[in-house]
């Protein structure tokens, strides 16, 4: 086993990451997390323009966004297992994995921008989502390994904060690009970040390890997980147009059940059990659903019922990501000093408080300033929470399973982002009031607080200087 492979299995500090170089690698992890999440939402505002230019229906144009989202969510778990060497029998080198995933992500963006027809655009977006799933799994691993353990939470707070910021800033960035340059610019805006990341990674990451093709069993697992999660995500995405689409979620059960009964599903479950992160992943899902439902409801409520313009709405909502960005680095520092669990719990409690303070939204006397400071409180909590909760998961992962552990928490977050708006739409439609949907948002954040408070700390899997033991296996 190469030195890089040993290092990958342990999750220890990269040999090349010293001094200023370590924070350049952390910056790469954060910037790539930002653009990968940006791609989740930046395309949405250009769908009508794509529909007109490529002469397709609006529902067909929606695949420019759905293709990417479905591929990312469906392939997260297989990507994590592949990077850990599950299904190939060999560890994947971090350097080639980063270079290939970033290059593929950038090339697919270029091909999407050059799309002459809708089928081309759909295929390239699905391919870009496949490379995006690798980025989502790799970035927390890169941030964790770039620094020594005493700085781990500080480093993890960078991608954990910049990722959600990318999701929030996607629509306004997409709108500005669409107005200035047209829809094709939406797909190439990420190229400068990708080129910069490639140059830094190629220079600083050690030249060790190889990229092995996934085995047949891993491809079969990807097909099962992908088809199940794709059906689930499609049902949630389309339910806002017609509730009958929720029935599609039933189609997700057979392939997911089959996967759970197989080696791949059992290995993922073993990793989660060994790390003791069941409640953490559930909390990540809950707070992501609360955040996404709040963002969805507030944007519609301020324009439809509050009478604010799109610009005024955007400026009001901007207080959330601004506060989150400011508090993210502080969350990492506090976690390194006082522990990630206490910091994550405090951040989630502040988020729940901010979301609960939004409940008087139905009061006509509530001004945009009243809303902005409440959003700022919730954003501050999310900033404090993001890095520490990611650190909890990655530090608790068994040796040789950091990729799998990271993919599980990323999947929990992504599903929360998908479930939140669908749930808010359903509650708003049934109750007929935005406040009811905001109650769901605040309640989800409170559930996250409860789950994090109940979790018992587990010892970090910080291996000794010898070769790490293998990750838990389902083969018993």
GULO-603056 format. One record per residue (C-alpha): x, y, z. Coordinates in pm, 1 decimal. Layout:
<atoms>
{x=X; y=Y; z=Z}
...
</atoms>
This chain:
<atoms>
{x=0.0; y=0.0; z=0.0}
{x=133.2; y=342.1; z=-90.6}
{x=192.8; y=611.5; z=164.4}
{x=-98.3; y=810.3; z=21.0}
{x=-323.0; y=508.8; z=43.2}
{x=-229.0; y=454.3; z=405.3}
{x=-290.4; y=820.9; z=470.6}
{x=-627.9; y=803.0; z=301.5}
{x=-733.4; y=514.9; z=520.0}
{x=-636.0; y=697.7; z=836.4}
{x=-754.6; y=1047.6; z=753.3}
{x=-428.2; y=1195.3; z=881.7}
{x=-256.5; y=1511.9; z=765.4}
{x=-115.3; y=1521.9; z=412.6}
{x=266.5; y=1526.0; z=408.4}
{x=268.3; y=1825.7; z=171.7}
{x=25.1; y=2029.8; z=381.9}
{x=246.7; y=2258.3; z=587.2}
{x=226.2; y=2626.2; z=672.3}
{x=47.5; y=2836.0; z=412.7}
{x=0.5; y=2537.5; z=180.5}
{x=-243.7; y=2369.6; z=416.7}
{x=-480.5; y=2665.9; z=404.0}
{x=-455.0; y=2683.5; z=25.1}
{x=-585.1; y=2326.6; z=15.4}
{x=-862.2; y=2420.6; z=258.4}
{x=-947.6; y=2714.1; z=31.1}
{x=-968.4; y=2472.7; z=-263.3}
{x=-1206.5; y=2252.0; z=-65.9}
{x=-1423.8; y=2550.3; z=24.0}
{x=-1433.4; y=2700.8; z=-325.2}
{x=-1521.7; y=2368.1; z=-487.0}
{x=-1794.8; y=2308.4; z=-228.9}
{x=-1930.7; y=2652.1; z=-317.4}
{x=-1944.5; y=2590.1; z=-692.7}
{x=-2082.5; y=2236.6; z=-654.1}
{x=-2371.5; y=2368.0; z=-442.9}
{x=-2406.3; y=2676.0; z=-664.6}
{x=-2477.3; y=2444.0; z=-955.3}
{x=-2773.0; y=2302.8; z=-763.2}
{x=-2968.5; y=2629.9; z=-794.3}
{x=-2794.7; y=2865.5; z=-1037.5}
{x=-2960.6; y=2706.0; z=-1341.0}
{x=-3318.8; y=2737.6; z=-1213.8}
{x=-3363.2; y=3102.4; z=-1312.9}
{x=-3253.9; y=3030.8; z=-1672.4}
{x=-3495.5; y=2745.1; z=-1745.3}
{x=-3748.2; y=2959.0; z=-1931.3}
{x=-3471.6; y=3104.8; z=-2150.3}
{x=-3337.3; y=2754.7; z=-2219.1}
{x=-3689.0; y=2643.7; z=-2311.2}
{x=-3725.3; y=2922.6; z=-2568.3}
{x=-3375.3; y=2898.5; z=-2713.6}
{x=-3368.9; y=2518.4; z=-2751.0}
{x=-3739.7; y=2504.5; z=-2848.7}
{x=-3851.8; y=2258.6; z=-2581.6}
{x=-4131.8; y=2262.3; z=-2327.2}
{x=-4069.2; y=2413.2; z=-1981.2}
{x=-4103.3; y=2067.9; z=-1822.8}
{x=-3833.7; y=1933.4; z=-2056.5}
{x=-3606.3; y=2230.0; z=-1987.4}
{x=-3632.7; y=2148.1; z=-1615.8}
{x=-3397.2; y=1855.2; z=-1677.1}
{x=-3110.7; y=2102.7; z=-1703.6}
{x=-3146.5; y=2137.2; z=-1325.3}
{x=-3297.4; y=1799.5; z=-1234.3}
{x=-3034.5; y=1601.1; z=-1424.9}
{x=-2757.7; y=1746.9; z=-1211.6}
{x=-2945.8; y=1716.7; z=-882.8}
{x=-3052.8; y=1357.0; z=-944.6}
{x=-2700.3; y=1247.3; z=-1036.9}
{x=-2544.2; y=1416.3; z=-732.9}
{x=-2787.1; y=1273.7; z=-478.8}
{x=-2805.1; y=929.1; z=-640.5}
{x=-2428.3; y=875.5; z=-661.1}
{x=-2312.1; y=1016.7; z=-326.9}
{x=-2306.8; y=683.0; z=-142.8}
{x=-2146.0; y=484.8; z=-427.5}
{x=-1888.2; y=764.1; z=-470.9}
{x=-1800.3; y=749.2; z=-100.8}
{x=-1754.4; y=371.8; z=-106.8}
{x=-1549.2; y=391.2; z=-427.2}
{x=-1313.5; y=651.8; z=-280.2}
{x=-1271.4; y=431.0; z=26.8}
{x=-1176.6; y=139.3; z=-198.9}
{x=-1495.6; y=-59.3; z=-142.8}
{x=-1581.3; y=-264.5; z=-449.8}
{x=-1231.7; y=-224.8; z=-600.9}
{x=-1009.8; y=-368.8; z=-328.3}
{x=-768.6; y=-74.7; z=-354.3}
{x=-759.7; y=270.9; z=-200.9}
{x=-811.5; y=567.8; z=-429.1}
{x=-535.6; y=831.5; z=-430.3}
{x=-659.0; y=1172.8; z=-321.3}
{x=-460.3; y=1364.2; z=-584.3}
{x=-590.2; y=1178.6; z=-892.2}
{x=-942.4; y=1175.6; z=-747.4}
{x=-942.2; y=1553.9; z=-704.3}
{x=-787.2; y=1621.7; z=-1044.8}
{x=-1023.9; y=1390.6; z=-1231.4}
{x=-1338.0; y=1509.1; z=-1055.3}
{x=-1257.5; y=1880.2; z=-1098.1}
{x=-1156.1; y=1834.1; z=-1461.9}
{x=-1468.8; y=1633.3; z=-1540.2}
{x=-1687.0; y=1887.8; z=-1363.0}
{x=-1534.0; y=2176.4; z=-1562.6}
{x=-1543.4; y=1997.7; z=-1899.6}
{x=-1907.9; y=1901.2; z=-1852.7}
{x=-1984.3; y=2265.8; z=-1772.3}
{x=-1824.1; y=2370.6; z=-2102.5}
{x=-2016.4; y=2104.3; z=-2292.4}
{x=-2339.9; y=2217.9; z=-2128.1}
{x=-2275.3; y=2576.9; z=-2234.3}
{x=-2220.2; y=2459.2; z=-2592.7}
{x=-2536.0; y=2244.3; z=-2603.5}
{x=-2712.9; y=2276.4; z=-2943.6}
{x=-3019.2; y=2079.6; z=-2831.2}
{x=-3188.1; y=1964.5; z=-2512.0}
{x=-3078.4; y=1599.6; z=-2520.3}
{x=-2713.9; y=1713.3; z=-2527.9}
{x=-2770.8; y=1947.3; z=-2234.7}
{x=-2946.9; y=1678.9; z=-2029.9}
{x=-2669.8; y=1422.4; z=-2079.7}
{x=-2390.3; y=1667.3; z=-1997.4}
{x=-2571.7; y=1786.3; z=-1686.0}
{x=-2617.1; y=1429.4; z=-1562.1}
{x=-2246.3; y=1366.9; z=-1626.0}
{x=-2158.8; y=1688.7; z=-1442.2}
{x=-2369.8; y=1572.1; z=-1148.9}
{x=-2172.7; y=1246.9; z=-1139.3}
{x=-1846.6; y=1440.4; z=-1106.6}
{x=-2021.3; y=1674.3; z=-860.6}
{x=-2101.8; y=1379.9; z=-634.0}
{x=-1729.1; y=1304.2; z=-618.8}
{x=-1658.0; y=1666.2; z=-526.0}
{x=-1912.5; y=1657.5; z=-244.0}
{x=-1743.6; y=1351.1; z=-94.9}
{x=-1386.0; y=1466.4; z=-156.1}
{x=-1401.4; y=1821.4; z=-23.2}
{x=-1451.5; y=1747.5; z=348.9}
{x=-1184.6; y=1476.3; z=323.4}
{x=-942.8; y=1722.8; z=163.8}
{x=-1012.1; y=1989.0; z=427.7}
{x=-971.1; y=1738.2; z=710.7}
{x=-643.9; y=1598.7; z=581.1}
{x=-492.7; y=1938.8; z=500.4}
{x=-452.6; y=2034.7; z=867.5}
{x=-346.8; y=1868.5; z=1192.7}
{x=-626.0; y=1745.9; z=1422.7}
{x=-609.8; y=2051.5; z=1648.5}
{x=-716.4; y=2271.4; z=1352.9}
{x=-963.0; y=2027.3; z=1201.6}
{x=-1289.5; y=2200.4; z=1295.1}
{x=-1153.4; y=2535.6; z=1175.1}
{x=-1068.9; y=2381.9; z=837.7}
{x=-1394.6; y=2187.5; z=809.7}
{x=-1594.5; y=2504.8; z=868.7}
{x=-1473.0; y=2644.0; z=534.6}
{x=-1642.4; y=2393.5; z=298.5}
{x=-1928.5; y=2343.7; z=545.0}
{x=-2005.0; y=2718.1; z=532.1}
{x=-1926.9; y=2792.6; z=168.2}
{x=-2131.5; y=2497.1; z=41.1}
{x=-2470.3; y=2621.3; z=171.6}
{x=-2370.8; y=2976.5; z=73.5}
{x=-2337.6; y=2850.4; z=-282.1}
{x=-2691.4; y=2713.9; z=-266.8}
{x=-2830.6; y=3042.3; z=-132.7}
{x=-2648.5; y=3266.7; z=-380.1}
{x=-2731.0; y=3048.7; z=-681.0}
{x=-3054.9; y=3224.5; z=-789.6}
{x=-2924.8; y=3585.4; z=-769.8}
{x=-2598.2; y=3493.0; z=-942.5}
{x=-2789.0; y=3307.9; z=-1211.5}
{x=-3023.3; y=3602.3; z=-1260.5}
{x=-2738.9; y=3849.1; z=-1308.4}
{x=-2558.5; y=3622.5; z=-1554.7}
{x=-2878.7; y=3557.7; z=-1746.2}
{x=-2954.5; y=3927.8; z=-1784.3}
{x=-2600.1; y=4020.2; z=-1883.4}
{x=-2477.6; y=3729.9; z=-2098.0}
{x=-2756.7; y=3477.7; z=-2157.7}
{x=-2820.1; y=3128.4; z=-2023.4}
{x=-2497.2; y=2971.6; z=-2151.9}
{x=-2291.7; y=3188.7; z=-1915.1}
{x=-2459.3; y=3014.8; z=-1620.0}
{x=-2269.4; y=2696.5; z=-1702.9}
{x=-1923.0; y=2849.1; z=-1747.1}
{x=-1912.6; y=3090.2; z=-1451.0}
{x=-1750.3; y=2815.0; z=-1242.6}
{x=-1456.5; y=2760.2; z=-1480.3}
{x=-1214.2; y=3010.1; z=-1316.8}
{x=-1265.6; y=2843.7; z=-978.2}
{x=-1210.3; y=2497.5; z=-1127.1}
{x=-892.0; y=2605.1; z=-1309.0}
{x=-751.7; y=2764.9; z=-993.8}
{x=-835.3; y=2454.9; z=-789.9}
{x=-664.5; y=2230.3; z=-1046.0}
{x=-344.9; y=2437.2; z=-1037.1}
{x=-326.6; y=2436.4; z=-655.9}
{x=-414.6; y=2066.9; z=-622.1}
{x=-166.0; y=1961.6; z=-889.9}
{x=110.0; y=2153.6; z=-714.0}
{x=43.6; y=2073.2; z=-348.3}
{x=-112.1; y=1725.9; z=-331.9}
{x=143.3; y=1443.3; z=-307.8}
{x=200.9; y=1235.4; z=-620.4}
{x=87.7; y=904.2; z=-479.2}
{x=-202.2; y=669.2; z=-522.3}
{x=-401.9; y=574.3; z=-830.5}
{x=-756.9; y=601.0; z=-955.7}
{x=-909.6; y=256.0; z=-995.2}
{x=-1217.1; y=181.2; z=-1201.7}
{x=-1521.5; y=86.7; z=-990.7}
{x=-1593.2; y=-285.5; z=-982.1}
{x=-1906.7; y=-456.5; z=-1106.4}
{x=-2056.7; y=-485.7; z=-758.8}
{x=-2006.1; y=-114.4; z=-696.6}
{x=-2170.1; y=-30.2; z=-1030.4}
{x=-2465.4; y=-251.4; z=-940.3}
{x=-2496.6; y=-74.2; z=-604.7}
{x=-2484.5; y=260.4; z=-784.9}
{x=-2769.2; y=149.7; z=-1010.7}
{x=-2984.3; y=41.2; z=-715.2}
{x=-2915.6; y=348.3; z=-500.1}
{x=-2940.3; y=576.9; z=-800.0}
{x=-3275.9; y=447.2; z=-919.3}
{x=-3425.0; y=452.2; z=-568.8}
{x=-3306.9; y=800.0; z=-473.3}
{x=-3388.0; y=935.2; z=-821.1}
{x=-3748.8; y=820.3; z=-782.6}
{x=-3766.5; y=975.7; z=-435.1}
{x=-3615.1; y=1307.7; z=-543.6}
{x=-3833.1; y=1327.1; z=-855.3}
{x=-4145.7; y=1273.0; z=-649.8}
{x=-4048.9; y=1551.0; z=-409.9}
{x=-3943.5; y=1789.4; z=-687.2}
{x=-4261.6; y=1746.2; z=-891.6}
{x=-4508.4; y=1724.4; z=-602.0}
{x=-4538.7; y=2104.5; z=-590.7}
{x=-4704.5; y=2092.5; z=-934.2}
{x=-4926.0; y=1794.5; z=-858.8}
{x=-4945.8; y=1603.7; z=-527.0}
{x=-5002.8; y=1283.5; z=-720.9}
{x=-4631.1; y=1273.7; z=-798.1}
{x=-4571.6; y=1171.8; z=-436.3}
{x=-4686.7; y=822.7; z=-536.2}
{x=-4365.2; y=792.4; z=-733.2}
{x=-4184.0; y=768.0; z=-398.5}
{x=-4325.1; y=414.8; z=-364.3}
{x=-4106.7; y=312.8; z=-659.0}
{x=-3800.1; y=401.9; z=-451.3}
{x=-3864.7; y=128.7; z=-195.2}
{x=-3776.2; y=-192.9; z=-387.6}
{x=-3430.9; y=-89.2; z=-518.1}
{x=-3331.5; y=72.0; z=-187.1}
{x=-3448.0; y=-232.5; z=8.9}
{x=-3254.7; y=-460.4; z=-225.6}
{x=-2944.2; y=-245.1; z=-183.9}
{x=-2973.1; y=-247.6; z=196.5}
{x=-2986.9; y=-629.0; z=194.6}
{x=-2668.1; y=-649.1; z=-13.1}
{x=-2301.9; y=-605.1; z=73.8}
{x=-2293.5; y=-236.4; z=-15.8}
{x=-2587.0; y=-139.4; z=203.8}
{x=-2461.0; y=-345.3; z=495.8}
{x=-2115.3; y=-188.9; z=473.9}
{x=-2258.0; y=164.0; z=477.8}
{x=-2478.2; y=76.7; z=775.5}
{x=-2177.7; y=-75.0; z=952.9}
{x=-1980.0; y=247.2; z=905.6}
{x=-2265.0; y=457.8; z=1045.4}
{x=-2308.6; y=227.3; z=1345.2}
{x=-1935.8; y=207.2; z=1415.1}
{x=-1905.7; y=585.7; z=1408.5}
{x=-2216.8; y=635.7; z=1624.0}
{x=-2343.4; y=913.2; z=1394.9}
{x=-2702.5; y=802.6; z=1339.5}
{x=-2842.7; y=1096.1; z=1536.7}
{x=-2595.6; y=1342.0; z=1383.0}
{x=-2699.0; y=1249.6; z=1028.9}
{x=-3064.8; y=1272.9; z=1129.1}
{x=-2998.0; y=1617.7; z=1277.4}
{x=-2824.3; y=1726.6; z=956.5}
{x=-3129.4; y=1616.2; z=758.5}
{x=-3369.4; y=1794.5; z=994.0}
{x=-3189.8; y=2128.6; z=1001.6}
{x=-3135.5; y=2123.2; z=623.6}
{x=-3507.6; y=2061.2; z=573.5}
{x=-3590.0; y=2345.7; z=813.0}
{x=-3350.8; y=2584.0; z=638.1}
{x=-3472.5; y=2492.9; z=287.5}
{x=-3841.1; y=2520.0; z=376.6}
{x=-3784.5; y=2858.1; z=543.9}
{x=-3596.2; y=2992.6; z=242.0}
{x=-3868.6; y=2871.4; z=6.3}
{x=-4155.7; y=3012.0; z=212.4}
{x=-3992.4; y=3346.0; z=287.2}
{x=-3907.5; y=3422.1; z=-75.0}
{x=-4265.7; y=3354.7; z=-186.8}
{x=-4428.5; y=3519.4; z=114.5}
{x=-4234.4; y=3845.4; z=85.2}
{x=-4325.0; y=3888.2; z=-281.3}
{x=-4677.1; y=3746.2; z=-300.5}
{x=-4821.0; y=3866.0; z=29.2}
{x=-4566.3; y=4120.4; z=152.4}
{x=-4565.6; y=4320.3; z=-168.2}
{x=-4186.1; y=4347.9; z=-184.7}
{x=-4006.7; y=4363.1; z=-517.7}
{x=-3767.2; y=4089.3; z=-623.3}
{x=-3473.7; y=4318.0; z=-541.7}
{x=-3606.8; y=4406.3; z=-197.1}
{x=-3677.3; y=4039.8; z=-128.8}
{x=-3324.0; y=3944.1; z=-230.7}
{x=-3170.4; y=4212.1; z=-10.2}
{x=-3382.7; y=4104.0; z=286.2}
{x=-3293.2; y=3737.7; z=241.4}
{x=-2925.7; y=3832.1; z=205.9}
{x=-2899.4; y=3881.0; z=581.3}
{x=-2908.2; y=3503.1; z=631.4}
{x=-2603.8; y=3409.9; z=415.9}
{x=-2410.6; y=3717.3; z=531.2}
{x=-2449.9; y=3620.8; z=896.8}
{x=-2372.3; y=3259.6; z=814.4}
{x=-2053.2; y=3353.4; z=631.9}
{x=-1937.1; y=3575.5; z=917.3}
{x=-2000.4; y=3317.4; z=1188.5}
{x=-1866.0; y=3012.4; z=1001.7}
{x=-1497.2; y=3073.5; z=1085.6}
{x=-1588.7; y=3148.2; z=1447.5}
{x=-1772.8; y=2817.5; z=1469.5}
{x=-1457.5; y=2633.6; z=1363.4}
{x=-1242.4; y=2815.7; z=1615.8}
{x=-1487.8; y=2750.5; z=1899.7}
{x=-1511.3; y=2383.1; z=1805.1}
{x=-1132.9; y=2345.0; z=1809.5}
{x=-1123.3; y=2501.3; z=2156.1}
{x=-1440.0; y=2374.3; z=2327.3}
{x=-1529.2; y=2069.0; z=2120.8}
{x=-1740.8; y=2020.9; z=1806.8}
{x=-2044.4; y=1871.7; z=1979.2}
{x=-2103.9; y=2166.1; z=2213.6}
{x=-2050.7; y=2415.0; z=1931.2}
{x=-2279.1; y=2229.5; z=1689.3}
{x=-2549.3; y=2207.1; z=1955.6}
{x=-2521.4; y=2579.6; z=2032.1}
{x=-2537.1; y=2668.9; z=1662.5}
{x=-2842.0; y=2453.0; z=1598.1}
{x=-3017.7; y=2604.8; z=1901.6}
{x=-2951.7; y=2958.0; z=1772.3}
{x=-3082.2; y=2854.7; z=1429.1}
{x=-3398.3; y=2716.5; z=1585.8}
{x=-3442.3; y=3040.1; z=1780.4}
{x=-3407.6; y=3250.4; z=1465.3}
{x=-3658.7; y=3037.8; z=1275.4}
{x=-3902.0; y=3048.5; z=1567.1}
{x=-3877.5; y=3428.4; z=1575.0}
{x=-4005.1; y=3432.3; z=1214.6}
{x=-4341.5; y=3288.8; z=1319.7}
{x=-4506.6; y=3634.3; z=1370.2}
{x=-4464.2; y=3685.2; z=995.0}
{x=-4838.4; y=3706.4; z=951.8}
{x=-4838.2; y=4035.6; z=1140.3}
{x=-4892.6; y=4311.0; z=879.6}
{x=-4688.3; y=4559.1; z=1083.3}
{x=-4373.6; y=4347.5; z=1050.9}
{x=-4124.3; y=4539.4; z=833.5}
{x=-3842.7; y=4406.2; z=618.7}
{x=-3597.1; y=4515.8; z=886.0}
{x=-3780.4; y=4305.5; z=1145.3}
{x=-3749.0; y=4005.7; z=915.7}
{x=-3382.9; y=4069.8; z=830.6}
{x=-3254.9; y=4057.6; z=1187.7}
{x=-3445.8; y=3735.9; z=1254.0}
{x=-3290.9; y=3582.3; z=944.4}
{x=-2950.8; y=3703.1; z=1062.9}
{x=-2994.1; y=3515.9; z=1392.2}
{x=-3084.5; y=3195.0; z=1208.3}
{x=-2791.6; y=3242.9; z=969.3}
{x=-2551.0; y=3299.0; z=1258.9}
{x=-2657.2; y=2967.9; z=1408.1}
{x=-2609.1; y=2786.7; z=1077.4}
{x=-2259.6; y=2934.6; z=1052.5}
{x=-2167.0; y=2812.2; z=1401.0}
{x=-2319.1; y=2470.0; z=1336.3}
{x=-2188.0; y=2373.5; z=989.7}
{x=-1818.5; y=2307.9; z=1045.5}
{x=-1847.5; y=2143.6; z=1389.3}
{x=-2117.8; y=1897.7; z=1282.0}
{x=-1910.9; y=1796.9; z=978.2}
{x=-1611.8; y=1753.3; z=1207.4}
{x=-1814.8; y=1528.9; z=1437.8}
{x=-1900.2; y=1296.6; z=1150.7}
{x=-1558.7; y=1283.6; z=985.9}
{x=-1364.4; y=1248.2; z=1311.5}
{x=-1589.1; y=963.8; z=1423.1}
{x=-1544.2; y=766.4; z=1099.5}
{x=-1360.0; y=435.4; z=1133.5}
{x=-1017.4; y=417.7; z=966.0}
{x=-1054.6; y=363.8; z=593.9}
{x=-1415.3; y=486.6; z=584.4}
{x=-1396.5; y=866.1; z=579.2}
{x=-1532.9; y=878.2; z=224.3}
{x=-1834.4; y=666.7; z=315.9}
{x=-1899.0; y=868.2; z=632.2}
{x=-1873.3; y=1193.1; z=438.5}
{x=-2109.4; y=1068.9; z=168.4}
{x=-2374.3; y=975.0; z=426.0}
{x=-2377.3; y=1320.9; z=584.4}
{x=-2381.3; y=1486.7; z=240.5}
{x=-2675.0; y=1268.2; z=139.3}
{x=-2858.0; y=1359.4; z=460.5}
{x=-2808.1; y=1729.0; z=385.2}
{x=-2909.8; y=1696.3; z=19.2}
{x=-3226.9; y=1505.0; z=102.8}
{x=-3312.0; y=1768.4; z=362.1}
{x=-3278.1; y=2039.6; z=100.0}
{x=-3515.6; y=1843.8; z=-126.3}
{x=-3771.2; y=1748.1; z=138.9}
{x=-3794.1; y=2096.3; z=298.4}
{x=-3961.4; y=2287.6; z=11.2}
{x=-4189.0; y=1994.9; z=-74.9}
{x=-4305.0; y=1969.8; z=285.8}
{x=-4352.1; y=2347.8; z=312.5}
{x=-4560.0; y=2349.3; z=-7.9}
{x=-4782.0; y=2071.2; z=121.3}
{x=-4838.9; y=2231.9; z=461.1}
{x=-4896.2; y=2576.4; z=310.0}
{x=-5150.8; y=2430.5; z=67.7}
{x=-5339.2; y=2239.1; z=337.3}
{x=-5337.7; y=2512.9; z=602.7}
{x=-5362.9; y=2804.4; z=361.1}
{x=-5114.7; y=3016.1; z=558.0}
{x=-4741.6; y=3078.0; z=531.9}
{x=-4710.8; y=3073.5; z=911.1}
{x=-4802.5; y=2703.8; z=919.0}
{x=-4516.6; y=2623.5; z=683.4}
{x=-4280.2; y=2830.7; z=899.5}
{x=-4391.8; y=2631.1; z=1204.1}
{x=-4271.7; y=2319.3; z=1022.9}
{x=-3938.9; y=2489.8; z=953.8}
{x=-3885.4; y=2587.9; z=1317.5}
{x=-4000.9; y=2245.4; z=1439.1}
{x=-3747.3; y=2071.4; z=1213.5}
{x=-3467.4; y=2284.1; z=1360.3}
{x=-3585.7; y=2201.2; z=1712.4}
{x=-3573.0; y=1830.4; z=1625.8}
{x=-3210.3; y=1879.5; z=1520.7}
{x=-3133.0; y=2043.3; z=1855.9}
{x=-3289.4; y=1750.1; z=2039.6}
{x=-3098.0; y=1492.8; z=1835.1}
{x=-2764.1; y=1665.4; z=1889.9}
{x=-2828.4; y=1700.7; z=2262.8}
{x=-2909.6; y=1330.8; z=2300.2}
{x=-2598.4; y=1211.5; z=2120.7}
{x=-2330.4; y=1067.4; z=2342.5}
{x=-1977.5; y=1166.8; z=2241.4}
{x=-1787.0; y=886.9; z=2072.8}
{x=-1406.5; y=870.4; z=2072.8}
{x=-1239.9; y=1000.1; z=1758.3}
{x=-1089.6; y=732.1; z=1539.1}
{x=-748.2; y=895.7; z=1546.2}
{x=-517.7; y=608.6; z=1449.6}
{x=-170.1; y=550.2; z=1580.2}
{x=135.9; y=568.9; z=1362.9}
{x=94.5; y=212.7; z=1234.5}
{x=-121.6; y=103.3; z=946.3}
{x=-488.5; y=159.1; z=1007.0}
{x=-726.6; y=-125.2; z=1057.7}
{x=-975.5; y=-186.2; z=778.9}
{x=-1315.5; y=-28.6; z=787.9}
{x=-1605.4; y=-233.8; z=919.9}
{x=-1718.5; y=-489.5; z=667.7}
{x=-2049.8; y=-658.2; z=617.8}
{x=-1883.3; y=-987.2; z=541.8}
{x=-1904.7; y=-1175.7; z=863.0}
</atoms>
